[in-house]
């Protein structure tokens, strides 16, 4: 199992933070599209690292078009010498239409067309062939020589892999059908991964006669140097679970842990802006269903491996609070060791077992 980190920091701090992550032994560095652009930090990360995988988890796909994504991803792949991953997520309709002012319709079909379009653009650049993508949502049929990158820029490693995020079975199946990797949502507990995510991913891959994509899961963890720190971290996770659970697209996850009634109630409270009441509705049992409390590094690492080891290829830590970087680095090292030394349950029947890469 590979262990990755997501870095959120000021742009001028990204190079040093990425170098520190690589020195600490992390296998990958990811960014996400929150208040800032997810691509710019990875340019700085590429300058200061040599080994780690660099990716977006996620960039908002429908805020952009395939040509822009293809260009940015190509350049980062070239600059990082083959270490970039284009991780895309659809977001939800209100954000796309009201925050980004972009069209929204049939997101699973639209993201399939977007991935196909991006790859058609890259193929045109690599081979020098004619660009002729005529999809239902995106059409790209013009590529004059002036605007065509030199194929030698990615010689030896090619264009970057495309990873897709998803929660529901429809989007997850499209990821299995089209993507090189899958980015699981932090809210998803092991039961949801096992019973919903992986079967849908495998079904999508089978429909396209492809190998099941790699899976990355960013696990919620509750950490701290002492009990007070861990108590504060637990409350931050509780608030985050309430926020995620208020989104109707994530209600199936609550159903998977026997809390189907909670989603609609959280949604109504979110519409009223009552974030305090939302957090109060998330009890400790639900927090523990989706998060691992790390009272001790060794036992916490063992629990993470037992929970996720059979189902994922890469593991990250989701910490919606200011976590101690040194503590997380120690946890990452312990997870890597536990993944080797502990006997894991049998792999999911819907997914072929694969050696760690």
N, C-alpha and C positions, 0 to 999 in steps of 0.2 A: 504494500500500500504506500502510495506517495502522500506526503503531507504538505499542504500549501498554506499560504497566508494571503489575506486581503489587506492591502495597505491603504489607509485613509489618512492623508496628511496634506500639508501645504505643498504646493508644487515645488518650491525650492528645497524642500526636505526629501523629496522622493528618491533622488539618487542615493543619498546616504542611507535612507531607510531600506531601500532595495538591496544595497550592498550588505547591510547588516543582516537582512533576512537570508541572503545566500550564505553568508559566513556562519549563520546559526544552523544551517543544514536544511532549510526549507527546500522543497523541490519545485515550487512554483510561486509566482507573485501575481496576484489578481487585483484589478481595480473594479469599481462599479460606478454606474452613472447616477450619482446623487445630486449634490449641489454643484458639481463641477464636471468637466469633460473627462471621460474615462480613458481616452487615447493619449493625450499629452503626457500624463505621468509615465506611461510605459516607454516613451522615447527616452526619458531621463533614466528609467530603470535599465534600459538596454545599454546605455552608456557605461553604467557602473557595475554590471553583472556579466558573467560569462556562461553560466550553466543553467540557471533556473528558467523554467517555462514562464512566459509573460502573456497574460490574457485579460480580456474584459469579461467580467461576470456581474452584470452584463452591460453591454451598450444597448440602448433602446433602438430596436430595428426600425420601427415605423416612424421614428422621428427623422429618418434619413431615407435616401433612395439607394438602390443597389450600386450605382456607379460611384457615389461618394464612399460607401462602405468598402467597395472593392479597392479603391485608390488608397484610402487610409490604411487598410489592412495589408495591402501589397507593400507599401512603404515601410511599415513597421516590421513586416516579415523580412524584408531586405536588410533593414538597419540592424535587426537583432540576430541576423544570420540564421534564420529558420526557427526561432524560438517563440514566435507569436501565435496566439490562438484568438480567433475572432469569435467571441462569445456574445450571442444575441438573445434578447428577450423581447417579447411583444408589448409588455406593460398591459394596462387595462384601458378600456375605452375612454373614461373621463380624462385621463392623462394625455392620451394621444390627441383627442379632439379639442380639449379645453386648455391644456397646458402647452402642447406643441402645435396646435392648429393644423393637424394633419388628418387625412382620411382614415376611417376605421371601417372595416367590413371583413367578415369571415376570416378571423386572424390565422387560423391553422392553414387555410388555403393560401392566404396572402404570404405567410412566412415561407411556405414551400416554394412559391414562385420567386420570392426574393432570394432564397438560397440558390435556386437554379439559375437565376439571372447573374448573381455574383460569380458563380462558377463559369458561366458562359463568357463573362467579361474576362476573367483570368485566362480561360482557354484561348481566347482571341489574342491576348497579350503574349502568352507563352508560345503559341504556334505561328503567330502572324496571320492567322486565318480571319475570315470575315466574321464580324459580330452580327449575329442574327437571332436575338432572343425575342420571341413574340409570345409573351405570357398573358394570362388573363388580367393581371394587375400591373405588370411592368413590361415595357417594350424598350429594347436597346438595339438599335440597328445602324448606328453611326460610330465609326472609330477611325478618324483620319490619322495618318502616320505621326503628325505633330503631337497627338495626345496619347500615343501608345508607349507605355514604358518599355525599356529594354529588357527582354527576357533574361538576359545574363544576370540581372540584379538578383534573381532568385535561383540561379543555377546551382544545382546540387541539393536543393531542398524543396523547391517548388513553392506555390502559393500556400498560405496558412490553412490549417484545418478550421472548419466552422463548427462551433458547438452551439446548441440551442438550449434554452431554459424552458421549463414547463412544469405544470402541476397536474392538470386534468389529463385523462387518458387520450383525448383527441390530439392535443398538442404534443403529448409525449410520443404518441405513435408517429406523428410527422417527424419528430426528431429521430426516431429509429429508422424512418424511411429515408431521410435526407442528410442527417448530420454526422459529423465525425465523433462528437461527444455530446453528453447530456449534463446539464447543470441543474441539480436538484435544489428545490427551495428549502431554506433553513427550517421552515415550519414542519416539514415532512418527517414523521417518526418512522422507525424501522418497519412497522407493520404496513404503513402506506407504501413505502419503497418496495417491500416484498410483494404485496398483494395487488397493488395498482400500477405503480411506476414501471417496474421491471417487466411485467407481462405485456404492458402496452408498448414499451420500448422494443421488446422482442418481436411482438406482432408486426410493428411497423417495419422493422428490419427484415423480417421474413417476407413481407409483402413485396419488398424491393429486392429480395435475394441478396441482402447485404449482411455483413457481420454486425452484431449488436454493438452500438457505440460504447466508448468509455463513459463512466459515470463519475461525476464529481459531486460530493455532498458537503455543504458547509454546515456543520453541526453546531447548534447552539450549546455553548458551554458556560457554566457558572464558575468563575475562578476568583481568587483573591488570596492575599498573603495571610489573612486572618478571618475569623468568623464574621466580623463586622463588614469587611470588604465583600465577602461572599453573600452576605445578606443584602447589601446594596446592589450587587450584581443580579441577584435573584429578582429583585423588584424591577430592575431594568428589563430583564428577560420577560417578566410577567407583562409589563406594558407593551413590549414588542409582540408577544403572542396575541394580546388583545387587538393590537393594530392590524396584524396580519389576519386574524380570525374575523375581523369585521368585513373583509372583502369577500363578496359572494363566490368569487372564483376559488377561494381557499376553503369553503365550507366542507367539501368532501374530505378534507384532511381531518377536520373536527369529527366528522362522522366516523372516520376510521378508528378514532380513539373513544368512541361511545359518547360524544358530546354534540350530537347533531342539533340539539335544541339551542346551543349557545350561539351559533353563527348569526341567525336572524336577530337575536337580541343585541349582539355586539354591533351589527350593522345599523340598527335603529339608533343606538346610542352614539355611534360615530356621526350619523347625520345630524344629531343634535349637538355634536361637539363635546360630549361629556366623556372626556378621556379618562378622568379619574374613576368614574363608575365602571367604565369598560375594564380597567385593570383589576378592579375589585371583584369582577365576575370570573376572573381566571384563578382557579384555586391551585394549591400546591401540587395536587395530583396531575393536573394538566401540564403544569410547568415541568414536572419530572417526566412526563410522557414524551416531551419534545426536546428536553435539554438534559445534559449530563452535568451534575454537580461534582466539581473536582476538589474534594476535601484533601485528598492526597494524590500526588502526581501519578504514582504507580497504579493505584486502584482506579483513578479517573481514566488513565490511558487504557487500562484493561477493559473498562466498561465501554469506552468508545470503540475499541476493536471488536468486542463481542457484539455490540449493537450494529455496527456498520461494516465490519470487515468482510462478511460474506457477500455484500451487495454492491460495494463501491470500489473503484480503482484509486480514487484520490479523495482525500479528506481535508477539509479546512475547518476553521473555527469561526463561528459567528458570535461576536461579542458586542451587543448593543450598549456598551458602557466602556469606560476608559480602562482597558485591561493592561496588566503589566506585561510588556513585551518579553522580558526575560522569563517570566513564568510560562507564557505561551510557548516560547522556544523550548523550555524544558519539557513541557507537555508534548510538543511535537516529536521530540527525540524519544520520549517514552512510548509514544504511539507507534513510531517506526519499529522500535525494539519489540513491543508487544505483538505487533502484526507478524513478526517472524517467529516468536517463541510460543505464542498461544495457539492451541488447536482451535480452528474456526469451525463453525457448523457447516454442513454441506451447502454448496452454492445453490442459488435459486434455480429450480428446474427450468424456468423460462430463459435462463441465460447460461451460455457455455462458460465453464471455468476458464480463467486465463491467468498465465503467470504474470507477476508484477513486472512492469517495464520501467 
